[in-house]
Amino acid sequence: MAHAVVRTVAEAVPGRRVTCVTLQVGVASGVVPDALRFAWDVAVSGTALDGARLEIASVPLRVTCRECGMTSEMPDAVHVRCAACGGREVRLDGGRELRIETVEVDDVDHEAGVAS
Amino acid sequence: MSIIELRTAVLAKNDDLAAALRLDLAAAGTVAVNLLSSPGSGKTALLELLLARCVERGVPVAALTGDLATENDAKRLARSGAPVRQVVTDGLCHLEAHLVRDHLDGWLPEGTRLLFVENVGNLVCPASYDLGESLRVVLASVTEGEDKPEKYPTAYRWADLVVVTKVDLAGACAFDEQAFLDSVTGVHPGVEVIATSARTGQGVDALLDRVLACLMHS
């Protein structure tokens, strides 16, 4: 997954040296932030993202209760239930996000070698 | 330094390909079923029976089976008489939409109504990759313990159907069905659960009926 992030960023900002990538990762996306951070240094090595920081924001799972109508947020994808009444008849929404939000780049075009 | 707002899904390419594949399959009258489970849960044994039942019932069926290495599963499944193709991932721990599309191109027999895609045995990465399926099924064997859904919530959270396998062994390994169902409910309230045994045939027809119901809605 780290490679997919690196590939997507490199294709989006060709020729630019990337210094920071911010990601939104849903708690039910299947991506473990610690594992992604662990793989990050290897994935960016030798690419335009070499040395770039990785910042990850967690996106909660949103739960709307069919019994009491309240919407609440779950910090994890296990033990899904309404935070207000404890009901289990809930509609699930979000939490699957795996999105690159912003990319910080050097203002120097490394292919041209001049400030852009 | 400049900040560029990308707001791009990391798996956008895969998701776009999967969406296109789903449309192509629908146009051809084919419904794809993505089978996910951990290694050794009995995906292939159950699929052998499902393919054989389809052949008996005259349902045009085909299967792709993904593994890191070997053609063993394709050889096993082909004994059913259904067209089967192996996808060797060369170490990749999951199937991706482009692998499915490339293996279907020019191979999937015309008129195929049901396509089973047996994912690589793994409950982590396969859960993140849409393969263009209309039905995602996660399998759990009774020998794996009752708390599998809580340990792999993403796989269960996005499944359309949960299948318990090897229920003929439930007594031998003191499988607590209610504890398993509670664990499923904890991560995916309301998802349907079907109990099966590839050894006795229990639940196989019920599962196939459930899968074929997707054809009615396609």
Chai-1 contact restraints between the chains, C-beta under 6 A:
chainA,res_idxA,chainB,res_idxB,connection_type,confidence,min_distance_angstrom,max_distance_angstrom,comment,restraint_id
A,A4,B,V10,contact,1.0,0.0,6.0,A-B,restraint_1
A,V5,B,V10,contact,1.0,0.0,6.0,A-B,restraint_2
A,T8,B,V10,contact,1.0,0.0,6.0,A-B,restraint_3
A,A12,B,L6,contact,1.0,0.0,6.0,A-B,restraint_4
A,A28,B,T154,contact,1.0,0.0,6.0,A-B,restraint_5
A,A28,B,R157,contact,1.0,0.0,6.0,A-B,restraint_6
A,G30,B,A127,contact,1.0,0.0,6.0,A-B,restraint_7
A,G30,B,S128,contact,1.0,0.0,6.0,A-B,restraint_8
A,G30,B,T154,contact,1.0,0.0,6.0,A-B,restraint_9
A,A77,B,P153,contact,1.0,0.0,6.0,A-B,restraint_10
A,A77,B,R157,contact,1.0,0.0,6.0,A-B,restraint_11
A,V78,B,E150,contact,1.0,0.0,6.0,A-B,restraint_12
A,V78,B,P153,contact,1.0,0.0,6.0,A-B,restraint_13
A,V78,B,G186,contact,1.0,0.0,6.0,A-B,restraint_14
A,V78,B,V187,contact,1.0,0.0,6.0,A-B,restraint_15
A,H79,B,G186,contact,1.0,0.0,6.0,A-B,restraint_16
A,R88,B,P189,contact,1.0,0.0,6.0,A-B,restraint_17
A,V90,B,P189,contact,1.0,0.0,6.0,A-B,restraint_18
A,L98,B,V10,contact,1.0,0.0,6.0,A-B,restraint_19
A,R99,B,A9,contact,1.0,0.0,6.0,A-B,restraint_20
A,I100,B,L6,contact,1.0,0.0,6.0,A-B,restraint_21
A,I100,B,T8,contact,1.0,0.0,6.0,A-B,restraint_22
A,T102,B,I3,contact,1.0,0.0,6.0,A-B,restraint_23
A,T102,B,E5,contact,1.0,0.0,6.0,A-B,restraint_24
A,V103,B,I4,contact,1.0,0.0,6.0,A-B,restraint_25
A,V103,B,L6,contact,1.0,0.0,6.0,A-B,restraint_26
A,E104,B,M1,contact,1.0,0.0,6.0,A-B,restraint_27
A,E104,B,I3,contact,1.0,0.0,6.0,A-B,restraint_28
A,V105,B,S2,contact,1.0,0.0,6.0,A-B,restraint_29
A,D107,B,S2,contact,1.0,0.0,6.0,A-B,restraint_30
